[in-house]
């Protein structure tokens, strides 16, 4: 059964802003969604099981849950496994464990954080910040957006400031909203974004 509604649980407001700009362009017009931000990753992880247990008690069969967290410095496999255990303990069928049954929840990890998804579609970044260097994706250290080291939001801030943007520091929410409105999943070179996008398309398809 295709999902008529998606609920996104995310760790902070910049992911909320990004998804609220991106999803209306991705989803069929007759589908709805809601994004629920937490006060950081530790807050989300601390409250996740209670929130999922509440969903499990009433979730309609045509709703899906999508949990999105940043990897940061965590081991991706360990973090994903932790999320899977919490979901299973809450009584929900995850995409990884559902087999031939319809899944209720999918866990997705942004590697290493949301801004890596921006680097994955550099053309979208340059639509918003046209002075940013066009050749950045070909440079060493930026060819794989999910492998950028030292923090992707810090890397983005440094690059933009070098080209005359955001002298007071990266405005994460405004930037996320602006890029979410123009990012093209078909151009993305971020494997973690592609995994997220695939799960969303599968849910509503």
C-alpha positions in Angstrom: 0.0 0.0 0.0 1.4 3.4 -1.0 1.7 5.9 1.7 -0.7 8.9 1.7 1.1 10.7 4.5 4.7 10.8 5.8 5.9 11.8 9.2 9.5 12.9 9.5 11.4 12.9 12.8 14.5 15.0 12.5 17.1 16.2 14.9 17.1 19.9 14.4 15.3 22.9 12.6 17.7 23.2 9.6 16.7 19.7 8.5 13.0 20.6 9.0 13.5 23.7 6.8 15.3 21.7 4.1 12.6 19.0 4.0 9.7 21.5 4.0 11.3 23.2 0.9 12.2 19.9 -0.8 9.3 17.6 -0.2 6.5 19.5 -2.0 8.6 19.1 -5.2 9.1 15.4 -4.6 5.8 14.1 -3.5 2.6 13.6 -5.5 0.2 16.5 -5.0 -2.3 14.2 -3.2 0.2 13.2 -0.5 0.8 15.0 2.8 3.7 15.2 5.2 4.8 16.7 8.6 8.3 17.3 9.9 8.9 17.2 13.6 12.3 18.6 14.7 14.0 17.8 18.0 16.6 19.9 20.0 19.6 18.0 18.6 20.6 14.4 18.0 20.9 13.5 21.7 17.4 14.9 22.3 15.9 12.9 19.4 17.7 9.6 20.5 16.5 10.1 24.1 12.9 10.7 23.2 12.6 8.4 20.1 11.4 5.2 21.7 8.6 6.9 23.6 7.5 8.8 20.5 7.6 5.7 18.3 5.6 3.7 20.9 2.9 6.4 20.7 2.9 6.1 16.9 2.7 2.3 17.1 -0.5 2.5 19.1 -2.5 4.3 16.3 -0.5 4.6 13.1 -2.8 4.3 10.1 -1.9 1.6 7.5 -1.2 4.2 4.8 1.2 6.3 6.9 5.0 5.9 7.0 7.6 7.2 9.5 11.0 8.5 8.4 13.7 9.0 11.1 16.6 11.1 9.9 19.8 11.7 12.0 23.2 13.0 11.2 26.1 10.5 11.5 28.5 13.1 12.9 31.4 11.1 14.4 29.4 8.0 15.0 29.9 4.7 13.2 27.2 4.6 10.6 26.4 0.9 11.1 26.3 1.1 14.8 24.0 4.2 14.7 21.7 2.6 12.1 21.5 -0.6 14.3 20.7 1.5 17.4 17.8 3.1 15.5 16.6 -0.2 14.2 16.5 -1.7 17.7 14.6 1.3 19.1 12.0 1.0 16.3 11.6 -2.8 16.7 11.3 -2.4 20.5 8.6 0.1 19.9 6.5 -2.4 17.9 7.0 -0.9 14.4 8.1 -2.8 11.3 11.2 -1.2 9.8 12.1 -1.2 6.1 15.1 -3.4 6.9 13.1 -6.0 8.8 9.7 -6.0 7.1 10.6 -8.6 4.4 7.5 -8.9 2.1 5.3 -7.0 4.5 4.6 -3.3 4.2 7.1 -1.4 6.3 6.0 1.3 8.7 9.3 3.1 9.4 12.6 3.7 7.7 15.8 5.0 9.4 18.1 7.2 7.4 21.5 8.7 8.3 22.8 11.9 6.7 26.6 11.3 6.3 28.1 13.1 8.0 25.4 15.8 8.3 22.8 17.7 6.3 25.3 20.0 4.6 26.9 17.0 2.9 23.7 16.7 0.9 24.2 20.3 -0.3 27.7 19.4 -1.5 26.1 16.5 -3.3 24.3 18.9 -5.6 26.7 21.7 -6.0 24.7 23.2 -8.9 21.9 23.8 -6.4 24.3 25.6 -4.0 25.6 27.8 -6.9 22.0 28.7 -7.8 21.8 30.3 -4.4 25.4 31.4 -4.1 26.6 32.0 -7.7 30.0 33.2 -6.7 30.8 29.8 -5.2 33.4 28.0 -7.4 32.0 25.9 -10.1 34.9 23.4 -10.1 34.6 22.5 -6.4 33.2 18.9 -7.0 36.3 18.0 -9.0 38.7 19.1 -6.2 40.4 16.6 -3.9 38.5 16.3 -0.7 35.1 17.2 -2.3 34.6 14.6 -4.9 32.6 12.4 -2.5 30.3 14.6 -0.5 29.8 11.9 2.1 33.5 11.7 2.7 34.2 15.4 3.4 36.2 15.6 6.6 36.3 18.1 9.4 32.6 18.9 9.4 30.5 19.7 6.3 28.7 22.7 7.7 32.1 24.2 8.7 33.4 23.5 5.2 30.4 25.1 3.6 30.7 28.2 5.9 34.4 28.6 5.0 33.8 28.3 1.3 30.9 30.7 1.3 32.8 33.3 3.4 35.8 33.0 1.1 33.5 34.2 -1.7 31.9 37.0 0.1 28.8 35.3 1.6 27.7 35.1 5.3 30.4 37.2 7.0 28.6 36.7 10.3 28.6 32.9 10.0 26.5 30.3 8.2 22.8 30.9 8.6 22.0 27.2 8.7 18.2 27.3 8.6 17.9 30.0 5.8 20.6 28.1 3.8 18.8 24.8 4.2 15.5 26.3 3.1 17.0 28.0 0.1 18.9 24.9 -1.1 16.0 22.6 -0.4 13.9 24.6 -2.8 16.3 24.0 -5.7 18.1 20.7 -5.0 17.7 18.1 -7.7 17.8 14.5 -6.5 18.8 13.3 -10.0 22.0 15.4 -9.8 23.0 14.3 -6.3 26.3 12.6 -5.7 25.6 11.9 -2.0 25.0 8.2 -1.4 23.2 9.0 1.9 20.9 11.5 0.2 20.1 9.0 -2.5 19.2 6.3 0.1 16.9 8.8 1.8 15.3 9.9 -1.5 14.8 6.2 -2.6 13.0 5.4 0.6 10.7 8.4 0.3 9.9 7.6 -3.4 9.3 3.9 -2.5 6.9 4.9 0.4 4.6 7.0 -1.8 5.0 4.9 -5.0 
